Amino acid sequence: MKNRIREIITERGISQKELANAVGMTENGISKALDGSATKATITKIASFLSVKEESLIIEEKALPKALYEGELELGDKILSCAVLDNGLRILSATAVFEAFDRPRKGKSNEGYRADQMPAFINANNLQPFVDEQLIGWTQLIDYIDLKGVRRQGYNARILRGLCKVYMDARQAGALLKSQARFAIIAETLLYALSDVGIVALINEATGYDKIIGRAKDELQRFLKEALQEEAGKWVKTFNDSFFEMIYKMNGWNWTGASQHPGVVGKWINDIVYERIAPNLLDELRQRNPKNESGNRSYKHHQFLTQTLGHPKLKEHISGVMAIGRLSGNNWQRFMRNLDRAYPKMYAQLDIDFDDVD
């Protein structure tokens, strides 16, 4: 969150290094906090050190929309980062729009053949006759908060279709420069991919399959609501030593019973466990349990599972994983193949309907 910490420590003659040492953070972490990424916990610690009220350090901002879902949209050979915000808006990340047309993201140019106040991907003067008011609206950057709590920027997802139309209309009118011809080809490819996505959605609607998808999504939301809690519960040992011993042995490591494990083990647990219990479960856990300035999480993911449904499901899954491990004969590759067959990863597809976005 935005803050006036830098202003206050400058007035008091306190260096960033002194502040970092006083609140138990790294200089890099403090630098990021001063630049606007301070968490509530960081604000609390710094306010205590400076003997001021927390609210005096915070610069109030208009509440930004938050991402409810994030994913990657595959269009032809392009993979574009996207999100659905809590206000219903579908977003393509700012970088993704540039990547769609194989262009680097850069600042505005002062060259005379560029239109002012337009993004670089659409600011050539010869394209302006083909840019309508609707597309101009879509070129406005939208600030939002991603699932990790970080401020991001993106564009209304409909901008992609609008940009494709500009390049294809300009080509048809003979207005494209030689250097822009390749963008018209890219636009053609993207529009073809978008139409393919559209026909799938239309068939889903015509056959009633979209209602099945809708019911599945409703069931998933009910499960997540019942399986997750907003605040971390008390830590209770959930992954037994036998679970870690199995992982160590399958990877040819010596098991010593240590309570600390290499970082890759945490990634394997995400893969083996949380990504396979339910779609979006891992994303929801990461949202509730974000990394701090030091890059670590304050809690274990399982502390955000409810005792009524979340923990029983987790224990049931771990038991199944252990059984697969025993049947796999301490062979990691065989174990992963068997796991994929028994518990395939549950990825929820992120649909972006470019024809029905307010």
VENBEL-V408910 format. One record per residue. RES is the residue in one small letter. PHI is phi in degrees with one decimal (999 if undefined). PSI is psi in radians with two decimals (none if undefined). D_LAST is the distance of its C-alpha to the last C-alpha in whole Angstrom. Layout:
res: [RES	RES]
phi: [PHI	PHI]
psi: [PSI	PSI]
d_last: [D_LAST	D_LAST]
//
This chain:
res: [m	k	n	r	i	r	e	i	i	t	e	r	g	i	s	q	k	e	l	a	n	a	v	g	m	t	e	n	g	i	s	k	a	l	d	g	s	a	t	k	a	t	i	t	k	i	a	s	f	l	s	v	k	e	e	s	l	i	i	e	e	k	a	l	p	k	a	l	y	e	g	e	l	e	l	g	d	k	i	l	s	c	a	v	l	d	n	g	l	r	i	l	s	a	t	a	v	f	e	a	f	d	r	p	r	k	g	k	s	n	e	g	y	r	a	d	q	m	p	a	f	i	n	a	n	n	l	q	p	f	v	d	e	q	l	i	g	w	t	q	l	i	d	y	i	d	l	k	g	v	r	r	q	g	y	n	a	r	i	l	r	g	l	c	k	v	y	m	d	a	r	q	a	g	a	l	l	k	s	q	a	r	f	a	i	i	a	e	t	l	l	y	a	l	s	d	v	g	i	v	a	l	i	n	e	a	t	g	y	d	k	i	i	g	r	a	k	d	e	l	q	r	f	l	k	e	a	l	q	e	e	a	g	k	w	v	k	t	f	n	d	s	f	f	e	m	i	y	k	m	n	g	w	n	w	t	g	a	s	q	h	p	g	v	v	g	k	w	i	n	d	i	v	y	e	r	i	a	p	n	l	l	d	e	l	r	q	r	n	p	k	n	e	s	g	n	r	s	y	k	h	h	q	f	l	t	q	t	l	g	h	p	k	l	k	e	h	i	s	g	v	m	a	i	g	r	l	s	g	n	n	w	q	r	f	m	r	n	l	d	r	a	y	p	k	m	y	a	q	l	d	i	d	f	d	d	v	d]
phi: [999	-64.1	-152.7	-113.5	-61.9	-58.2	-60.7	-72.1	-69.8	-66.5	-60.9	-91.2	72.9	-98.0	-81.4	-62.2	-64.1	-63.2	-64.3	-59.6	-64.2	-68.7	-107.2	71.2	-125.8	-81.0	-62.3	-64.4	-63.1	-64.1	-59.2	-65.8	-61.9	-67.0	-83.3	117.7	-102.3	-64.5	-85.5	-60.1	-64.4	-65.6	-58.3	-61.7	-64.6	-69.4	-60.6	-64.7	-64.6	-85.2	57.5	-130.6	-74.5	-57.0	-62.8	-73.2	-92.5	-97.2	-95.7	-66.0	-123.8	-63.4	-59.4	-90.7	-62.9	-115.8	-72.9	-92.2	-139.8	-133.5	-171.5	-124.7	-96.6	-95.4	-128.0	61.6	-95.9	-98.4	-122.9	-115.0	-70.9	-145.1	-156.2	-113.5	-91.6	-70.5	-95.9	89.6	-75.9	-93.3	-122.9	-105.0	-59.2	-56.1	-66.6	-61.3	-64.4	-67.3	-63.5	-59.3	-107.7	52.9	-123.3	-75.5	-81.7	-148.1	-74.4	-67.5	-94.4	-96.0	-65.2	-66.3	-93.4	-111.5	-77.2	-77.3	62.2	-125.7	-61.3	-60.1	-76.7	-142.5	-96.5	-67.8	-58.6	-69.7	-91.3	-59.7	-61.8	-104.1	-97.8	-94.1	-62.6	-63.6	-65.8	-58.4	-63.3	-72.5	-82.3	-77.8	-64.1	-113.5	-85.0	-153.4	-105.4	-80.0	-64.7	-90.3	85.2	-96.5	-72.6	-129.7	-129.1	-155.4	-120.7	-51.2	-59.3	-68.6	-59.6	-62.8	-63.8	-63.0	-65.9	-59.6	-63.5	-59.5	-66.6	-74.3	-65.6	-65.0	-65.5	-63.5	-83.8	71.4	-99.2	-74.4	-76.9	-57.3	-70.4	-98.4	-59.0	-66.4	-69.8	-66.7	-65.6	-61.0	-60.8	-62.0	-63.7	-65.3	-63.8	-62.7	-64.4	-64.9	-66.3	-65.2	-62.1	-63.9	-67.2	-61.6	-64.3	-65.9	-66.7	-57.0	-70.0	-64.7	-92.0	85.5	-65.7	-62.7	-69.2	-65.2	-60.2	-62.4	-64.3	-63.1	-66.6	-63.0	-62.7	-62.9	-63.8	-64.7	-62.6	-62.7	-64.2	-82.9	-91.3	-117.8	-126.4	-73.6	-104.2	-68.8	-85.8	-64.7	-70.9	-132.7	-57.6	-115.9	-95.5	-68.4	-58.2	-63.1	-65.7	-69.3	-59.8	-60.8	-63.8	-60.5	-64.6	-67.7	-103.7	73.8	-97.0	-83.2	-89.3	-115.1	83.0	-65.4	-87.9	-99.0	-128.4	-57.4	-56.3	-64.3	-63.8	-61.5	-65.2	-65.5	-63.6	-57.3	-68.3	-72.9	-111.2	-65.9	-74.3	-113.8	-79.7	-161.3	-58.9	68.9	-61.5	-63.9	-62.1	-64.5	-65.1	-63.7	-66.7	-77.5	-127.8	-71.6	-73.9	-89.3	-60.6	-86.6	86.3	-111.7	-97.9	-74.2	-134.3	-86.9	-54.2	-67.0	-71.9	-100.7	-91.8	-74.8	-74.1	-78.0	-133.3	-60.0	-66.6	-58.9	-65.2	-63.6	-63.4	-62.4	-67.3	-59.9	-61.1	-64.6	-63.0	-62.3	-64.5	-64.9	-61.5	-65.6	-73.3	-91.9	60.1	58.2	-109.9	-61.2	-63.7	-66.3	-59.0	-66.0	-64.5	-65.4	-64.6	-62.6	-75.4	-81.7	-132.2	-61.4	-61.8	-103.8	-92.0	-92.6	-70.7	-97.9	-89.4	-120.7	-93.9	-74.6	-101.1	-143.1	-121.7	-74.6]
psi: [2.57	2.54	2.96	0.51	-0.79	-0.75	-0.75	-0.77	-0.50	-0.76	-0.61	-0.05	0.49	2.23	2.84	-0.64	-0.76	-0.73	-0.75	-0.80	-0.65	-0.58	0.13	0.70	2.90	2.79	-0.65	-0.73	-0.74	-0.72	-0.76	-0.69	-0.74	-0.46	0.00	0.06	0.29	2.33	2.97	-0.69	-0.69	-0.76	-0.73	-0.81	-0.76	-0.69	-0.69	-0.76	-0.69	-0.09	0.83	2.88	2.53	-0.74	-0.41	-0.28	-0.28	2.34	1.98	2.34	2.72	2.32	2.23	2.63	2.65	2.56	2.27	-0.61	2.57	2.67	-2.95	2.22	2.11	2.05	1.84	-2.18	0.17	2.45	1.94	2.27	2.36	2.96	2.75	2.18	2.87	-0.15	0.15	-0.13	2.37	2.33	2.43	2.35	2.65	-0.73	-0.63	-0.65	-0.69	-0.74	-0.54	-0.57	0.37	0.78	2.50	2.56	2.21	2.99	3.06	2.55	2.61	0.11	2.56	-0.38	0.29	2.42	2.46	2.69	0.47	2.53	2.72	-0.48	-0.08	0.25	0.11	2.36	-0.63	-0.23	-0.30	-0.61	-0.29	0.06	2.01	3.05	-0.61	-0.78	-0.65	-0.70	-0.66	-0.29	-0.04	2.17	2.46	2.13	2.40	2.96	2.17	-3.13	-0.37	0.03	0.21	2.44	2.25	2.99	2.54	-3.12	2.65	2.26	-0.41	-0.21	-0.55	-0.82	-0.69	-0.73	-0.71	-0.74	-0.69	-0.88	-0.64	-0.65	-0.71	-0.67	-0.75	-0.58	-0.03	0.44	-0.09	2.49	2.78	-0.67	-0.25	-0.08	-0.66	-0.48	-0.55	-0.65	-0.76	-0.73	-0.71	-0.78	-0.75	-0.74	-0.64	-0.78	-0.70	-0.67	-0.58	-0.75	-0.71	-0.73	-0.60	-0.77	-0.69	-0.73	-0.69	-0.73	-0.77	-0.59	-0.15	0.04	-0.49	-0.53	-0.63	-0.77	-0.74	-0.74	-0.68	-0.70	-0.68	-0.74	-0.70	-0.76	-0.67	-0.71	-0.83	-0.66	-0.67	-0.44	-0.31	2.65	2.67	-0.63	2.56	2.36	3.09	2.43	2.26	2.35	2.13	-0.69	1.92	2.80	-0.57	-0.52	-0.85	-0.64	-0.71	-0.79	-0.78	-0.85	-0.68	-0.35	0.16	0.42	2.70	2.15	2.12	-0.04	0.24	2.57	-0.31	2.41	2.71	2.64	-0.55	-0.45	-0.69	-0.70	-0.68	-0.66	-0.73	-0.77	-0.88	-0.59	-1.28	-0.58	-0.17	-0.09	-0.78	2.62	2.45	0.00	-0.79	-0.70	-0.73	-0.70	-0.75	-0.61	-0.69	-0.42	1.12	2.83	2.55	-3.02	-0.43	-0.01	0.18	2.80	2.48	-0.39	3.01	2.51	-0.68	-0.21	-0.21	0.15	2.46	2.68	-0.44	-0.63	-0.77	-0.93	-0.74	-0.70	-0.71	-0.83	-0.68	-0.73	-0.77	-0.70	-0.73	-0.71	-0.74	-0.68	-0.72	-0.66	-0.74	-0.67	-0.29	0.02	0.71	0.49	1.98	-0.79	-0.74	-0.69	-0.82	-0.65	-0.78	-0.65	-0.73	-0.59	-0.71	-0.71	1.28	2.60	2.43	1.50	2.27	2.17	2.41	1.86	2.32	1.93	1.85	-0.19	0.00	0.94	2.16	none]
d_last: [29	30	33	36	39	40	41	43	45	46	47	49	50	49	48	45	48	49	46	45	49	49	45	46	43	44	44	41	39	40	39	35	35	36	33	31	31	33	32	33	37	37	37	39	42	42	42	45	47	46	47	44	41	38	36	38	37	33	31	28	25	21	20	18	15	17	16	17	17	18	20	21	19	22	22	25	27	25	24	21	20	16	15	12	12	13	10	8	7	9	12	15	18	19	22	20	19	23	24	22	24	27	27	29	26	28	28	28	31	34	35	35	33	30	27	27	24	22	22	25	23	23	25	28	29	29	26	25	25	22	20	17	16	12	14	16	12	12	15	15	16	14	17	17	19	20	22	25	24	24	22	20	18	16	13	10	11	10	13	15	15	15	18	20	19	21	24	24	24	27	29	29	30	33	31	31	34	36	34	31	32	31	27	27	28	26	23	25	25	21	20	23	22	18	19	21	19	17	20	21	17	18	22	21	19	22	25	23	23	20	21	24	21	19	23	24	21	22	25	25	23	26	28	27	27	30	32	30	31	30	33	36	39	42	43	45	47	44	45	49	51	52	48	49	52	51	48	51	53	51	51	54	54	57	56	57	55	54	51	49	48	46	43	42	43	40	38	40	39	35	36	38	37	34	32	33	33	30	26	25	28	29	26	26	29	29	26	29	31	30	33	35	36	39	37	38	36	38	38	38	35	37	38	34	35	36	39	38	36	35	39	40	38	39	42	42	40	43	46	44	44	47	49	47	49	52	52	51	54	53	51	48	47	48	46	43	43	44	41	39	40	40	37	35	32	29	26	23	21	17	15	12	10	10	9	7	4	0]
//
